[in-house]
Amino acid sequence: MKYIGWILGILVAVALSMSGLQYVASERVEVVELHTLDENRAQVVTRLWVVDDEGYQYLRVGADGSGWFSRIQDNGIFQITRNDITASYTAELRPEKSDRINQLMQSKYTWGDTLIAYLVGSREGSIPIQLNASTSH
């Protein structure tokens, strides 16, 4: 029985360590807040990485999608808070820029990007999302 307790303790410690490492990897460099609405019209805030290229800001979604990405597609216009400034945007999928945006994310987020890719799968098939300023609110 003593060994089962040790094994469970080690497993819990490893899980907590991995969660903590993932948090540090995700939050140690710039993170923006994406404001979307769910199916009940309640606001959902998601913290995401962002890079800049050729005058545009880019998010990146994995090939298998995500809840925040589905909400962007469902809502059309959404808000991003970056450097304490909130602005409205529309999304334009730019799959042809996948290699470039992945490279920029890796350069900016370094080992954090590598770790997250390892935990969730490769970045292959990820889709860059170009943020286009919206004039409608």
C-alpha positions as CSV (number, residue, x, y, z in Angstrom):
1,M,0.0,0.0,0.0
2,K,2.9,2.3,0.8
3,Y,4.2,2.0,-2.8
4,I,0.9,2.8,-4.3
5,G,0.8,6.1,-2.3
6,W,4.3,6.9,-3.5
7,I,3.4,6.2,-7.1
8,L,0.3,8.3,-6.9
9,G,2.2,11.1,-5.3
10,I,4.8,11.0,-8.0
11,L,2.1,11.0,-10.7
12,V,0.4,14.0,-9.1
13,A,3.6,15.9,-8.8
14,V,4.5,15.2,-12.4
15,A,1.0,16.3,-13.6
16,L,1.2,19.5,-11.5
17,S,4.8,20.2,-12.7
18,M,3.7,19.8,-16.3
19,S,0.7,22.1,-15.8
20,G,2.9,24.7,-14.2
21,L,5.5,24.4,-16.9
22,Q,2.8,24.8,-19.6
23,Y,1.5,27.9,-17.8
24,V,5.0,29.5,-17.6
25,A,5.7,28.6,-21.3
26,S,2.4,30.1,-22.3
27,E,2.4,33.3,-20.3
28,R,6.1,34.4,-20.2
29,V,6.0,36.3,-23.4
30,E,3.3,38.6,-24.9
31,V,-0.2,37.2,-24.7
32,V,-3.3,39.0,-26.0
33,E,-6.9,38.5,-24.9
34,L,-9.5,37.5,-27.5
35,H,-13.1,38.5,-26.6
36,T,-15.7,36.3,-28.3
37,L,-19.4,35.4,-27.6
38,D,-20.6,31.9,-27.0
39,E,-23.9,30.4,-28.2
40,N,-25.7,32.1,-25.2
41,R,-24.1,35.5,-26.1
42,A,-21.9,35.4,-23.0
43,Q,-18.4,36.8,-23.4
44,V,-15.5,34.4,-23.4
45,V,-12.0,35.6,-22.9
46,T,-9.2,33.5,-24.3
47,R,-5.5,34.3,-23.9
48,L,-3.5,33.7,-27.1
49,W,-0.1,34.3,-28.7
50,V,0.2,36.9,-31.4
51,V,2.9,37.8,-33.9
52,D,3.2,40.7,-36.4
53,D,4.1,40.4,-40.0
54,E,3.9,42.8,-42.9
55,G,1.7,45.2,-41.0
56,Y,-0.8,42.6,-39.7
57,Q,-1.3,40.8,-36.4
58,Y,-1.6,37.0,-36.6
59,L,-3.1,34.4,-34.3
60,R,-2.6,30.7,-35.1
61,V,-5.0,27.8,-34.7
62,G,-4.2,24.1,-34.8
63,A,-5.4,21.9,-37.7
64,D,-8.0,20.4,-35.4
65,G,-9.5,23.8,-34.5
66,S,-10.6,25.0,-31.1
67,G,-13.5,26.6,-29.3
68,W,-12.2,30.1,-29.6
69,F,-11.7,29.6,-33.4
70,S,-15.2,28.3,-33.8
71,R,-16.5,31.4,-31.9
72,I,-14.5,33.7,-34.2
73,Q,-16.1,32.1,-37.2
74,D,-19.6,32.1,-35.7
75,N,-19.4,35.8,-34.6
76,G,-17.6,37.5,-37.6
77,I,-16.5,40.5,-35.6
78,F,-14.6,40.0,-32.3
79,Q,-12.3,42.1,-30.0
80,I,-8.6,41.7,-29.1
81,T,-7.0,43.4,-26.2
82,R,-3.3,44.0,-26.7
83,N,-1.1,46.4,-24.6
84,D,-4.3,47.5,-22.8
85,I,-6.0,48.6,-26.0
86,T,-9.1,46.8,-27.2
87,A,-10.0,46.9,-30.9
88,S,-12.5,45.1,-33.1
89,Y,-11.4,42.7,-35.9
90,T,-12.5,40.3,-38.5
91,A,-10.5,37.1,-39.3
92,E,-8.9,36.1,-42.6
93,L,-7.5,32.7,-42.8
94,R,-4.0,32.7,-44.4
95,P,-3.0,29.0,-44.8
96,E,-0.3,30.0,-47.4
97,K,1.5,31.9,-44.6
98,S,1.7,28.9,-42.2
99,D,5.4,28.3,-42.5
100,R,6.1,32.1,-42.0
101,I,3.8,32.5,-39.0
102,N,5.1,29.3,-37.4
103,Q,8.6,30.6,-37.8
104,L,7.7,33.9,-36.2
105,M,5.9,32.2,-33.3
106,Q,8.9,30.0,-32.7
107,S,11.3,33.0,-32.8
108,K,9.1,35.0,-30.4
109,Y,8.0,32.3,-28.0
110,T,11.1,30.0,-28.3
111,W,11.1,27.0,-26.0
112,G,7.5,27.7,-25.0
113,D,6.4,27.1,-28.6
114,T,8.4,24.0,-28.8
115,L,6.9,22.7,-25.5
116,I,3.3,23.4,-26.4
117,A,3.8,21.8,-29.8
118,Y,5.2,18.7,-28.1
119,L,2.2,18.6,-25.7
120,V,-0.6,19.2,-28.3
121,G,1.0,17.7,-31.4
122,S,3.1,19.3,-34.1
123,R,2.4,22.7,-35.7
124,E,1.9,21.0,-39.0
125,G,-1.4,22.0,-40.5
126,S,-1.8,25.0,-38.3
127,I,-3.7,27.9,-39.8
128,P,-2.6,31.6,-39.5
129,I,-5.4,34.0,-38.8
130,Q,-4.8,37.5,-40.0
131,L,-6.5,40.2,-37.9
132,N,-8.2,42.8,-40.1
133,A,-9.3,46.0,-38.3
134,S,-13.1,46.3,-38.3
135,T,-14.8,49.7,-38.6
136,S,-18.2,48.2,-37.4
137,H,-18.8,47.7,-33.7
